[in-house]
Amino acid sequence: MKTLALVLVASAVLAGCVVVPYDQPRPYRPGPGYSDRDRDGVPNRYDRDRDGDGVPNRYDRRPGDPGRY
């Protein structure tokens, strides 16, 4: 009888330690055009240098390729 009581108490204590994953909010994922590929803090839609190579998009022959100017 003592063993059964000990098992019931242990299961009741451990049942409160379960983490429910759906209680947490979903992570924010920006929509298309608002992502930040070069990770400079400016979304690509408003970024003047979206690939991060140091050349503004209007002067860059390939604005999406960080290795080419």
Predicted model as a PDB file, atoms N, CA, C, CB and O in Angstrom, pLDDT in the B-factor column:
MODEL        1                                                                  
ATOM      1  N   MET A   1       0.821  -1.190   0.000  1.00 81.00           N  
ATOM      2  CA  MET A   1       0.000   0.000   0.000  1.00 81.00           C  
ATOM      3  C   MET A   1       0.869   1.260   0.000  1.00 81.00           C  
ATOM      4  CB  MET A   1      -0.936  -0.005   1.206  1.00 81.00           C  
ATOM      5  O   MET A   1       0.542   2.255  -0.647  1.00 81.00           O  
ATOM      6  N   LYS A   2       1.977   1.200   0.734  1.00 82.00           N  
ATOM      7  CA  LYS A   2       2.863   2.358   0.781  1.00 82.00           C  
ATOM      8  C   LYS A   2       3.507   2.595  -0.582  1.00 82.00           C  
ATOM      9  CB  LYS A   2       3.944   2.167   1.855  1.00 82.00           C  
ATOM     10  O   LYS A   2       3.713   3.738  -0.990  1.00 82.00           O  
ATOM     11  N   THR A   3       3.819   1.516  -1.273  1.00 88.00           N  
ATOM     12  CA  THR A   3       4.440   1.647  -2.590  1.00 88.00           C  
ATOM     13  C   THR A   3       3.470   2.294  -3.571  1.00 88.00           C  
ATOM     14  CB  THR A   3       4.896   0.270  -3.115  1.00 88.00           C  
ATOM     15  O   THR A   3       3.863   3.149  -4.364  1.00 88.00           O  
ATOM     16  N   LEU A   4       2.216   1.893  -3.520  1.00 86.00           N  
ATOM     17  CA  LEU A   4       1.208   2.466  -4.395  1.00 86.00           C  
ATOM     18  C   LEU A   4       1.013   3.954  -4.108  1.00 86.00           C  
ATOM     19  CB  LEU A   4      -0.113   1.719  -4.239  1.00 86.00           C  
ATOM     20  O   LEU A   4       0.898   4.759  -5.033  1.00 86.00           O  
ATOM     21  N   ALA A   5       0.977   4.307  -2.859  1.00 85.00           N  
ATOM     22  CA  ALA A   5       0.828   5.717  -2.484  1.00 85.00           C  
ATOM     23  C   ALA A   5       2.045   6.524  -2.948  1.00 85.00           C  
ATOM     24  CB  ALA A   5       0.643   5.856  -0.951  1.00 85.00           C  
ATOM     25  O   ALA A   5       1.903   7.648  -3.430  1.00 85.00           O  
ATOM     26  N   LEU A   6       3.230   5.949  -2.799  1.00 85.00           N  
ATOM     27  CA  LEU A   6       4.449   6.632  -3.237  1.00 85.00           C  
ATOM     28  C   LEU A   6       4.456   6.835  -4.764  1.00 85.00           C  
ATOM     29  CB  LEU A   6       5.693   5.829  -2.802  1.00 85.00           C  
ATOM     30  O   LEU A   6       4.867   7.890  -5.248  1.00 85.00           O  
ATOM     31  N   VAL A   7       4.010   5.844  -5.502  1.00 85.00           N  
ATOM     32  CA  VAL A   7       3.946   5.940  -6.955  1.00 85.00           C  
ATOM     33  C   VAL A   7       2.919   7.000  -7.376  1.00 85.00           C  
ATOM     34  CB  VAL A   7       3.592   4.567  -7.571  1.00 85.00           C  
ATOM     35  O   VAL A   7       3.177   7.765  -8.305  1.00 85.00           O  
ATOM     36  N   LEU A   8       1.780   7.055  -6.719  1.00 81.00           N  
ATOM     37  CA  LEU A   8       0.757   8.050  -7.045  1.00 81.00           C  
ATOM     38  C   LEU A   8       1.241   9.470  -6.743  1.00 81.00           C  
ATOM     39  CB  LEU A   8      -0.530   7.760  -6.269  1.00 81.00           C  
ATOM     40  O   LEU A   8       1.009  10.389  -7.528  1.00 81.00           O  
ATOM     41  N   VAL A   9       1.907   9.642  -5.611  1.00 81.00           N  
ATOM     42  CA  VAL A   9       2.436  10.970  -5.260  1.00 81.00           C  
ATOM     43  C   VAL A   9       3.515  11.387  -6.256  1.00 81.00           C  
ATOM     44  CB  VAL A   9       3.009  10.970  -3.815  1.00 81.00           C  
ATOM     45  O   VAL A   9       3.536  12.536  -6.695  1.00 81.00           O  
ATOM     46  N   ALA A  10       4.402  10.476  -6.615  1.00 81.00           N  
ATOM     47  CA  ALA A  10       5.462  10.790  -7.567  1.00 81.00           C  
ATOM     48  C   ALA A  10       4.888  11.139  -8.936  1.00 81.00           C  
ATOM     49  CB  ALA A  10       6.431   9.614  -7.688  1.00 81.00           C  
ATOM     50  O   ALA A  10       5.379  12.063  -9.586  1.00 81.00           O  
ATOM     51  N   SER A  11       3.871  10.430  -9.383  1.00 78.00           N  
ATOM     52  CA  SER A  11       3.266  10.735 -10.690  1.00 78.00           C  
ATOM     53  C   SER A  11       2.529  12.071 -10.654  1.00 78.00           C  
ATOM     54  CB  SER A  11       2.298   9.613 -11.112  1.00 78.00           C  
ATOM     55  O   SER A  11       2.517  12.792 -11.652  1.00 78.00           O  
ATOM     56  N   ALA A  12       1.916  12.412  -9.524  1.00 74.00           N  
ATOM     57  CA  ALA A  12       1.233  13.701  -9.403  1.00 74.00           C  
ATOM     58  C   ALA A  12       2.236  14.849  -9.419  1.00 74.00           C  
ATOM     59  CB  ALA A  12       0.396  13.749  -8.116  1.00 74.00           C  
ATOM     60  O   ALA A  12       1.970  15.898 -10.004  1.00 74.00           O  
ATOM     61  N   VAL A  13       3.387  14.656  -8.778  1.00 74.00           N  
ATOM     62  CA  VAL A  13       4.411  15.696  -8.759  1.00 74.00           C  
ATOM     63  C   VAL A  13       5.025  15.862 -10.137  1.00 74.00           C  
ATOM     64  CB  VAL A  13       5.498  15.369  -7.730  1.00 74.00           C  
ATOM     65  O   VAL A  13       5.240  16.989 -10.584  1.00 74.00           O  
ATOM     66  N   LEU A  14       5.308  14.767 -10.813  1.00 73.00           N  
ATOM     67  CA  LEU A  14       5.930  14.838 -12.133  1.00 73.00           C  
ATOM     68  C   LEU A  14       4.963  15.308 -13.217  1.00 73.00           C  
ATOM     69  CB  LEU A  14       6.490  13.486 -12.507  1.00 73.00           C  
ATOM     70  O   LEU A  14       5.401  15.807 -14.253  1.00 73.00           O  
ATOM     71  N   ALA A  15       3.673  15.161 -12.999  1.00 70.00           N  
ATOM     72  CA  ALA A  15       2.697  15.594 -13.996  1.00 70.00           C  
ATOM     73  C   ALA A  15       2.689  17.114 -14.135  1.00 70.00           C  
ATOM     74  CB  ALA A  15       1.298  15.092 -13.625  1.00 70.00           C  
ATOM     75  O   ALA A  15       2.319  17.623 -15.193  1.00 70.00           O  
ATOM     76  N   GLY A  16       3.078  17.840 -13.118  1.00 66.00           N  
ATOM     77  CA  GLY A  16       3.122  19.296 -13.185  1.00 66.00           C  
ATOM     78  C   GLY A  16       4.348  19.818 -13.914  1.00 66.00           C  
ATOM     79  O   GLY A  16       4.433  21.018 -14.174  1.00 66.00           O  
ATOM     80  N   CYS A  17       5.292  18.964 -14.249  1.00 63.00           N  
ATOM     81  CA  CYS A  17       6.535  19.392 -14.896  1.00 63.00           C  
ATOM     82  C   CYS A  17       6.472  19.307 -16.414  1.00 63.00           C  
ATOM     83  CB  CYS A  17       7.686  18.556 -14.398  1.00 63.00           C  
ATOM     84  O   CYS A  17       7.478  19.551 -17.081  1.00 63.00           O  
ATOM     85  N   VAL A  18       5.340  18.975 -16.964  1.00 61.00           N  
ATOM     86  CA  VAL A  18       5.216  18.816 -18.404  1.00 61.00           C  
ATOM     87  C   VAL A  18       5.079  20.192 -19.055  1.00 61.00           C  
ATOM     88  CB  VAL A  18       4.005  17.914 -18.759  1.00 61.00           C  
ATOM     89  O   VAL A  18       4.266  21.009 -18.624  1.00 61.00           O  
ATOM     90  N   VAL A  19       5.869  20.440 -20.083  1.00 60.00           N  
ATOM     91  CA  VAL A  19       5.813  21.702 -20.811  1.00 60.00           C  
ATOM     92  C   VAL A  19       4.917  21.519 -22.033  1.00 60.00           C  
ATOM     93  CB  VAL A  19       7.241  22.177 -21.228  1.00 60.00           C  
ATOM     94  O   VAL A  19       5.086  20.575 -22.805  1.00 60.00           O  
ATOM     95  N   VAL A  20       3.976  22.420 -22.197  1.00 63.00           N  
ATOM     96  CA  VAL A  20       3.056  22.346 -23.318  1.00 63.00           C  
ATOM     97  C   VAL A  20       3.574  23.267 -24.416  1.00 63.00           C  
ATOM     98  CB  VAL A  20       1.605  22.733 -22.890  1.00 63.00           C  
ATOM     99  O   VAL A  20       3.648  24.477 -24.200  1.00 63.00           O  
ATOM    100  N   PRO A  21       3.939  22.740 -25.594  1.00 67.00           N  
ATOM    101  CA  PRO A  21       4.558  23.567 -26.625  1.00 67.00           C  
ATOM    102  C   PRO A  21       3.630  24.607 -27.247  1.00 67.00           C  
ATOM    103  CB  PRO A  21       5.087  22.692 -27.696  1.00 67.00           C  
ATOM    104  O   PRO A  21       4.112  25.631 -27.732  1.00 67.00           O  
ATOM    105  N   TYR A  22       2.317  24.381 -27.251  1.00 70.00           N  
ATOM    106  CA  TYR A  22       1.415  25.320 -27.901  1.00 70.00           C  
ATOM    107  C   TYR A  22       1.086  26.524 -27.032  1.00 70.00           C  
ATOM    108  CB  TYR A  22       0.149  24.621 -28.287  1.00 70.00           C  
ATOM    109  O   TYR A  22       0.325  27.391 -27.462  1.00 70.00           O  
ATOM    110  N   ASP A  23       1.636  26.609 -25.817  1.00 68.00           N  
ATOM    111  CA  ASP A  23       1.453  27.794 -24.990  1.00 68.00           C  
ATOM    112  C   ASP A  23       2.395  28.920 -25.401  1.00 68.00           C  
ATOM    113  CB  ASP A  23       1.666  27.447 -23.528  1.00 68.00           C  
ATOM    114  O   ASP A  23       2.193  30.065 -24.994  1.00 68.00           O  
ATOM    115  N   GLN A  24       3.410  28.624 -26.190  1.00 69.00           N  
ATOM    116  CA  GLN A  24       4.379  29.629 -26.606  1.00 69.00           C  
ATOM    117  C   GLN A  24       3.934  30.239 -27.935  1.00 69.00           C  
ATOM    118  CB  GLN A  24       5.800  29.011 -26.728  1.00 69.00           C  
ATOM    119  O   GLN A  24       3.407  29.532 -28.795  1.00 69.00           O  
ATOM    120  N   PRO A  25       4.145  31.553 -28.110  1.00 76.00           N  
ATOM    121  CA  PRO A  25       3.761  32.159 -29.394  1.00 76.00           C  
ATOM    122  C   PRO A  25       4.668  31.688 -30.522  1.00 76.00           C  
ATOM    123  CB  PRO A  25       3.803  33.689 -29.297  1.00 76.00           C  
ATOM    124  O   PRO A  25       5.820  31.317 -30.295  1.00 76.00           O  
ATOM    125  N   ARG A  26       4.141  31.708 -31.731  1.00 75.00           N  
ATOM    126  CA  ARG A  26       4.936  31.306 -32.887  1.00 75.00           C  
ATOM    127  C   ARG A  26       6.004  32.351 -33.158  1.00 75.00           C  
ATOM    128  CB  ARG A  26       4.042  31.108 -34.130  1.00 75.00           C  
ATOM    129  O   ARG A  26       5.766  33.539 -32.942  1.00 75.00           O  
ATOM    130  N   PRO A  27       7.180  31.936 -33.628  1.00 75.00           N  
ATOM    131  CA  PRO A  27       8.231  32.914 -33.931  1.00 75.00           C  
ATOM    132  C   PRO A  27       7.834  33.790 -35.117  1.00 75.00           C  
ATOM    133  CB  PRO A  27       9.564  32.198 -34.226  1.00 75.00           C  
ATOM    134  O   PRO A  27       7.110  33.354 -36.012  1.00 75.00           O  
ATOM    135  N   TYR A  28       8.318  35.031 -35.108  1.00 75.00           N  
ATOM    136  CA  TYR A  28       8.017  35.972 -36.184  1.00 75.00           C  
ATOM    137  C   TYR A  28       8.818  35.620 -37.421  1.00 75.00           C  
ATOM    138  CB  TYR A  28       8.312  37.417 -35.749  1.00 75.00           C  
ATOM    139  O   TYR A  28      10.035  35.444 -37.356  1.00 75.00           O  
ATOM    140  N   ARG A  29       8.132  35.518 -38.542  1.00 75.00           N  
ATOM    141  CA  ARG A  29       8.790  35.271 -39.830  1.00 75.00           C  
ATOM    142  C   ARG A  29       8.323  36.345 -40.792  1.00 75.00           C  
ATOM    143  CB  ARG A  29       8.472  33.830 -40.387  1.00 75.00           C  
ATOM    144  O   ARG A  29       7.142  36.398 -41.134  1.00 75.00           O  
ATOM    145  N   PRO A  30       9.226  37.196 -41.231  1.00 73.00           N  
ATOM    146  CA  PRO A  30       8.804  38.270 -42.127  1.00 73.00           C  
ATOM    147  C   PRO A  30       8.339  37.741 -43.473  1.00 73.00           C  
ATOM    148  CB  PRO A  30       9.933  39.254 -42.330  1.00 73.00           C  
ATOM    149  O   PRO A  30       8.781  36.684 -43.923  1.00 73.00           O  
ATOM    150  N   GLY A  31       7.452  38.477 -44.105  1.00 74.00           N  
ATOM    151  CA  GLY A  31       6.927  38.091 -45.401  1.00 74.00           C  
ATOM    152  C   GLY A  31       7.937  38.372 -46.508  1.00 74.00           C  
ATOM    153  O   GLY A  31       9.021  38.888 -46.239  1.00 74.00           O  
ATOM    154  N   PRO A  32       7.594  38.039 -47.745  1.00 73.00           N  
ATOM    155  CA  PRO A  32       8.514  38.269 -48.850  1.00 73.00           C  
ATOM    156  C   PRO A  32       8.807  39.764 -49.020  1.00 73.00           C  
ATOM    157  CB  PRO A  32       7.937  37.689 -50.147  1.00 73.00           C  
ATOM    158  O   PRO A  32       7.902  40.595 -48.948  1.00 73.00           O  
ATOM    159  N   GLY A  33      10.054  40.086 -49.242  1.00 67.00           N  
ATOM    160  CA  GLY A  33      10.465  41.470 -49.403  1.00 67.00           C  
ATOM    161  C   GLY A  33      10.882  42.126 -48.110  1.00 67.00           C  
ATOM    162  O   GLY A  33      11.576  43.143 -48.127  1.00 67.00           O  
ATOM    163  N   TYR A  34      10.473  41.564 -46.990  1.00 76.00           N  
ATOM    164  CA  TYR A  34      10.809  42.149 -45.697  1.00 76.00           C  
ATOM    165  C   TYR A  34      11.898  41.366 -44.978  1.00 76.00           C  
ATOM    166  CB  TYR A  34       9.576  42.225 -44.827  1.00 76.00           C  
ATOM    167  O   TYR A  34      12.249  41.701 -43.846  1.00 76.00           O  
ATOM    168  N   SER A  35      12.437  40.336 -45.608  1.00 79.00           N  
ATOM    169  CA  SER A  35      13.525  39.590 -44.981  1.00 79.00           C  
ATOM    170  C   SER A  35      14.811  40.404 -45.078  1.00 79.00           C  
ATOM    171  CB  SER A  35      13.703  38.193 -45.648  1.00 79.00           C  
ATOM    172  O   SER A  35      14.878  41.380 -45.826  1.00 79.00           O  
ATOM    173  N   ASP A  36      15.818  40.007 -44.330  1.00 78.00           N  
ATOM    174  CA  ASP A  36      17.080  40.742 -44.279  1.00 78.00           C  
ATOM    175  C   ASP A  36      18.201  39.779 -44.609  1.00 78.00           C  
ATOM    176  CB  ASP A  36      17.303  41.404 -42.884  1.00 78.00           C  
ATOM    177  O   ASP A  36      18.751  39.142 -43.711  1.00 78.00           O  
ATOM    178  N   ARG A  37      18.551  39.662 -45.886  1.00 75.00           N  
ATOM    179  CA  ARG A  37      19.545  38.677 -46.306  1.00 75.00           C  
ATOM    180  C   ARG A  37      20.948  38.992 -45.833  1.00 75.00           C  
ATOM    181  CB  ARG A  37      19.545  38.564 -47.787  1.00 75.00           C  
ATOM    182  O   ARG A  37      21.703  38.077 -45.505  1.00 75.00           O  
ATOM    183  N   ASP A  38      21.319  40.268 -45.789  1.00 73.00           N  
ATOM    184  CA  ASP A  38      22.686  40.592 -45.379  1.00 73.00           C  
ATOM    185  C   ASP A  38      22.798  40.856 -43.883  1.00 73.00           C  
ATOM    186  CB  ASP A  38      23.181  41.799 -46.144  1.00 73.00           C  
ATOM    187  O   ASP A  38      23.883  41.165 -43.393  1.00 73.00           O  
ATOM    188  N   ARG A  39      21.705  40.739 -43.161  1.00 77.00           N  
ATOM    189  CA  ARG A  39      21.663  40.836 -41.696  1.00 77.00           C  
ATOM    190  C   ARG A  39      22.236  42.149 -41.177  1.00 77.00           C  
ATOM    191  CB  ARG A  39      22.419  39.679 -41.081  1.00 77.00           C  
ATOM    192  O   ARG A  39      22.975  42.166 -40.192  1.00 77.00           O  
ATOM    193  N   ASP A  40      21.889  43.257 -41.852  1.00 79.00           N  
ATOM    194  CA  ASP A  40      22.341  44.559 -41.377  1.00 79.00           C  
ATOM    195  C   ASP A  40      21.256  45.296 -40.611  1.00 79.00           C  
ATOM    196  CB  ASP A  40      22.807  45.402 -42.537  1.00 79.00           C  
ATOM    197  O   ASP A  40      21.479  46.418 -40.158  1.00 79.00           O  
ATOM    198  N   GLY A  41      20.093  44.691 -40.459  1.00 80.00           N  
ATOM    199  CA  GLY A  41      19.010  45.295 -39.701  1.00 80.00           C  
ATOM    200  C   GLY A  41      18.021  46.067 -40.557  1.00 80.00           C  
ATOM    201  O   GLY A  41      17.011  46.545 -40.041  1.00 80.00           O  
ATOM    202  N   VAL A  42      18.282  46.199 -41.843  1.00 81.00           N  
ATOM    203  CA  VAL A  42      17.385  46.908 -42.754  1.00 81.00           C  
ATOM    204  C   VAL A  42      16.728  45.876 -43.665  1.00 81.00           C  
ATOM    205  CB  VAL A  42      18.154  47.995 -43.589  1.00 81.00           C  
ATOM    206  O   VAL A  42      17.438  45.115 -44.321  1.00 81.00           O  
ATOM    207  N   PRO A  43      15.379  45.823 -43.730  1.00 81.00           N  
ATOM    208  CA  PRO A  43      14.731  44.854 -44.618  1.00 81.00           C  
ATOM    209  C   PRO A  43      15.131  45.082 -46.071  1.00 81.00           C  
ATOM    210  CB  PRO A  43      13.208  44.936 -44.477  1.00 81.00           C  
ATOM    211  O   PRO A  43      15.391  46.216 -46.473  1.00 81.00           O  
ATOM    212  N   ASN A  44      15.181  44.023 -46.848  1.00 76.00           N  
ATOM    213  CA  ASN A  44      15.612  44.113 -48.246  1.00 76.00           C  
ATOM    214  C   ASN A  44      14.787  45.100 -49.059  1.00 76.00           C  
ATOM    215  CB  ASN A  44      15.542  42.753 -48.891  1.00 76.00           C  
ATOM    216  O   ASN A  44      15.309  45.720 -49.985  1.00 76.00           O  
ATOM    217  N   ARG A  45      13.518  45.256 -48.733  1.00 78.00           N  
ATOM    218  CA  ARG A  45      12.666  46.164 -49.484  1.00 78.00           C  
ATOM    219  C   ARG A  45      13.155  47.610 -49.394  1.00 78.00           C  
ATOM    220  CB  ARG A  45      11.238  46.067 -48.984  1.00 78.00           C  
ATOM    221  O   ARG A  45      12.974  48.385 -50.333  1.00 78.00           O  
ATOM    222  N   TYR A  46      13.780  47.980 -48.255  1.00 82.00           N  
ATOM    223  CA  TYR A  46      14.236  49.352 -48.045  1.00 82.00           C  
ATOM    224  C   TYR A  46      15.747  49.483 -48.040  1.00 82.00           C  
ATOM    225  CB  TYR A  46      13.689  49.878 -46.756  1.00 82.00           C  
ATOM    226  O   TYR A  46      16.269  50.580 -47.844  1.00 82.00           O  
ATOM    227  N   ASP A  47      16.450  48.400 -48.247  1.00 81.00           N  
ATOM    228  CA  ASP A  47      17.903  48.396 -48.159  1.00 81.00           C  
ATOM    229  C   ASP A  47      18.516  48.931 -49.453  1.00 81.00           C  
ATOM    230  CB  ASP A  47      18.421  46.976 -47.863  1.00 81.00           C  
ATOM    231  O   ASP A  47      18.164  48.477 -50.542  1.00 81.00           O  
ATOM    232  N   ARG A  48      19.425  49.886 -49.338  1.00 86.00           N  
ATOM    233  CA  ARG A  48      20.081  50.446 -50.516  1.00 86.00           C  
ATOM    234  C   ARG A  48      21.236  49.556 -50.984  1.00 86.00           C  
ATOM    235  CB  ARG A  48      20.593  51.858 -50.216  1.00 86.00           C  
ATOM    236  O   ARG A  48      21.724  49.710 -52.103  1.00 86.00           O  
ATOM    237  N   ASP A  49      21.671  48.629 -50.132  1.00 83.00           N  
ATOM    238  CA  ASP A  49      22.720  47.673 -50.490  1.00 83.00           C  
ATOM    239  C   ASP A  49      22.291  46.312 -49.952  1.00 83.00           C  
ATOM    240  CB  ASP A  49      24.132  48.104 -49.912  1.00 83.00           C  
ATOM    241  O   ASP A  49      22.740  45.890 -48.886  1.00 83.00           O  
ATOM    242  N   ARG A  50      21.417  45.624 -50.695  1.00 77.00           N  
ATOM    243  CA  ARG A  50      20.789  44.442 -50.141  1.00 77.00           C  
ATOM    244  C   ARG A  50      21.718  43.240 -50.024  1.00 77.00           C  
ATOM    245  CB  ARG A  50      19.622  44.079 -50.969  1.00 77.00           C  
ATOM    246  O   ARG A  50      21.417  42.333 -49.247  1.00 77.00           O  
ATOM    247  N   ASP A  51      22.840  43.182 -50.761  1.00 80.00           N  
ATOM    248  CA  ASP A  51      23.723  42.027 -50.638  1.00 80.00           C  
ATOM    249  C   ASP A  51      24.899  42.280 -49.701  1.00 80.00           C  
ATOM    250  CB  ASP A  51      24.237  41.632 -51.997  1.00 80.00           C  
ATOM    251  O   ASP A  51      25.651  41.352 -49.402  1.00 80.00           O  
ATOM    252  N   GLY A  52      25.077  43.514 -49.230  1.00 80.00           N  
ATOM    253  CA  GLY A  52      26.091  43.804 -48.219  1.00 80.00           C  
ATOM    254  C   GLY A  52      27.512  43.885 -48.735  1.00 80.00           C  
ATOM    255  O   GLY A  52      28.454  43.722 -47.960  1.00 80.00           O  
ATOM    256  N   ASP A  53      27.697  44.138 -50.045  1.00 82.00           N  
ATOM    257  CA  ASP A  53      29.059  44.199 -50.577  1.00 82.00           C  
ATOM    258  C   ASP A  53      29.640  45.608 -50.564  1.00 82.00           C  
ATOM    259  CB  ASP A  53      29.082  43.662 -51.983  1.00 82.00           C  
ATOM    260  O   ASP A  53      30.790  45.798 -50.960  1.00 82.00           O  
ATOM    261  N   GLY A  54      28.876  46.596 -50.120  1.00 82.00           N  
ATOM    262  CA  GLY A  54      29.368  47.961 -50.026  1.00 82.00           C  
ATOM    263  C   GLY A  54      29.053  48.822 -51.229  1.00 82.00           C  
ATOM    264  O   GLY A  54      29.356  50.014 -51.215  1.00 82.00           O  
ATOM    265  N   VAL A  55      28.453  48.264 -52.274  1.00 84.00           N  
ATOM    266  CA  VAL A  55      28.082  49.011 -53.473  1.00 84.00           C  
ATOM    267  C   VAL A  55      26.568  49.173 -53.467  1.00 84.00           C  
ATOM    268  CB  VAL A  55      28.575  48.288 -54.783  1.00 84.00           C  
ATOM    269  O   VAL A  55      25.852  48.175 -53.381  1.00 84.00           O  
ATOM    270  N   PRO A  56      26.054  50.415 -53.556  1.00 87.00           N  
ATOM    271  CA  PRO A  56      24.593  50.596 -53.584  1.00 87.00           C  
ATOM    272  C   PRO A  56      23.963  49.850 -54.757  1.00 87.00           C  
ATOM    273  CB  PRO A  56      24.240  52.091 -53.665  1.00 87.00           C  
ATOM    274  O   PRO A  56      24.593  49.674 -55.800  1.00 87.00           O  
ATOM    275  N   ASN A  57      22.731  49.420 -54.582  1.00 85.00           N  
ATOM    276  CA  ASN A  57      22.047  48.605 -55.591  1.00 85.00           C  
ATOM    277  C   ASN A  57      22.004  49.276 -56.958  1.00 85.00           C  
ATOM    278  CB  ASN A  57      20.638  48.298 -55.137  1.00 85.00           C  
ATOM    279  O   ASN A  57      22.142  48.590 -57.971  1.00 85.00           O  
ATOM    280  N   ARG A  58      21.817  50.592 -57.024  1.00 88.00           N  
ATOM    281  CA  ARG A  58      21.694  51.249 -58.326  1.00 88.00           C  
ATOM    282  C   ARG A  58      23.014  51.292 -59.097  1.00 88.00           C  
ATOM    283  CB  ARG A  58      21.174  52.656 -58.139  1.00 88.00           C  
ATOM    284  O   ARG A  58      23.005  51.491 -60.312  1.00 88.00           O  
ATOM    285  N   TYR A  59      24.147  51.110 -58.416  1.00 89.00           N  
ATOM    286  CA  TYR A  59      25.450  51.076 -59.087  1.00 89.00           C  
ATOM    287  C   TYR A  59      26.011  49.665 -59.198  1.00 89.00           C  
ATOM    288  CB  TYR A  59      26.436  51.954 -58.348  1.00 89.00           C  
ATOM    289  O   TYR A  59      27.045  49.454 -59.831  1.00 89.00           O  
ATOM    290  N   ASP A  60      25.342  48.712 -58.592  1.00 86.00           N  
ATOM    291  CA  ASP A  60      25.811  47.331 -58.556  1.00 86.00           C  
ATOM    292  C   ASP A  60      25.264  46.583 -59.767  1.00 86.00           C  
ATOM    293  CB  ASP A  60      25.382  46.631 -57.237  1.00 86.00           C  
ATOM    294  O   ASP A  60      24.055  46.593 -59.997  1.00 86.00           O  
ATOM    295  N   ARG A  61      26.132  45.932 -60.547  1.00 84.00           N  
ATOM    296  CA  ARG A  61      25.677  45.166 -61.706  1.00 84.00           C  
ATOM    297  C   ARG A  61      24.862  43.957 -61.285  1.00 84.00           C  
ATOM    298  CB  ARG A  61      26.865  44.721 -62.549  1.00 84.00           C  
ATOM    299  O   ARG A  61      23.918  43.565 -61.971  1.00 84.00           O  
ATOM    300  N   ARG A  62      25.231  43.362 -60.143  1.00 84.00           N  
ATOM    301  CA  ARG A  62      24.500  42.198 -59.633  1.00 84.00           C  
ATOM    302  C   ARG A  62      24.165  42.450 -58.182  1.00 84.00           C  
ATOM    303  CB  ARG A  62      25.324  40.881 -59.794  1.00 84.00           C  
ATOM    304  O   ARG A  62      24.917  42.014 -57.311  1.00 84.00           O  
ATOM    305  N   PRO A  63      23.054  43.146 -57.871  1.00 81.00           N  
ATOM    306  CA  PRO A  63      22.747  43.530 -56.498  1.00 81.00           C  
ATOM    307  C   PRO A  63      22.383  42.382 -55.574  1.00 81.00           C  
ATOM    308  CB  PRO A  63      21.643  44.495 -56.505  1.00 81.00           C  
ATOM    309  O   PRO A  63      22.294  42.581 -54.362  1.00 81.00           O  
ATOM    310  N   GLY A  64      22.171  41.198 -56.105  1.00 79.00           N  
ATOM    311  CA  GLY A  64      21.832  40.061 -55.259  1.00 79.00           C  
ATOM    312  C   GLY A  64      22.997  39.147 -54.976  1.00 79.00           C  
ATOM    313  O   GLY A  64      22.834  38.168 -54.247  1.00 79.00           O  
ATOM    314  N   ASP A  65      24.171  39.421 -55.522  1.00 80.00           N  
ATOM    315  CA  ASP A  65      25.337  38.553 -55.373  1.00 80.00           C  
ATOM    316  C   ASP A  65      26.397  39.292 -54.563  1.00 80.00           C  
ATOM    317  CB  ASP A  65      25.899  38.118 -56.763  1.00 80.00           C  
ATOM    318  O   ASP A  65      26.970  40.258 -55.068  1.00 80.00           O  
ATOM    319  N   PRO A  66      26.682  38.877 -53.325  1.00 76.00           N  
ATOM    320  CA  PRO A  66      27.631  39.608 -52.485  1.00 76.00           C  
ATOM    321  C   PRO A  66      29.077  39.501 -52.941  1.00 76.00           C  
ATOM    322  CB  PRO A  66      27.530  39.120 -51.086  1.00 76.00           C  
ATOM    323  O   PRO A  66      29.904  40.288 -52.479  1.00 76.00           O  
ATOM    324  N   GLY A  67      29.421  38.589 -53.805  1.00 72.00           N  
ATOM    325  CA  GLY A  67      30.800  38.413 -54.234  1.00 72.00           C  
ATOM    326  C   GLY A  67      31.156  39.192 -55.498  1.00 72.00           C  
ATOM    327  O   GLY A  67      32.329  39.248 -55.868  1.00 72.00           O  
ATOM    328  N   ARG A  68      30.187  39.787 -56.161  1.00 63.00           N  
ATOM    329  CA  ARG A  68      30.426  40.482 -57.424  1.00 63.00           C  
ATOM    330  C   ARG A  68      30.012  41.930 -57.323  1.00 63.00           C  
ATOM    331  CB  ARG A  68      29.679  39.803 -58.566  1.00 63.00           C  
ATOM    332  O   ARG A  68      29.043  42.250 -56.635  1.00 63.00           O  
ATOM    333  N   TYR A  69      30.735  42.822 -58.003  1.00 56.00           N  
ATOM    334  CA  TYR A  69      30.426  44.263 -58.004  1.00 56.00           C  
ATOM    335  C   TYR A  69      29.814  44.700 -59.306  1.00 56.00           C  
ATOM    336  CB  TYR A  69      31.675  45.080 -57.737  1.00 56.00           C  
ATOM    337  O   TYR A  69      29.495  45.878 -59.474  1.00 56.00           O  
TER     338      TYR A  69                                                      
ENDMDL                                                                          
END                                                                             
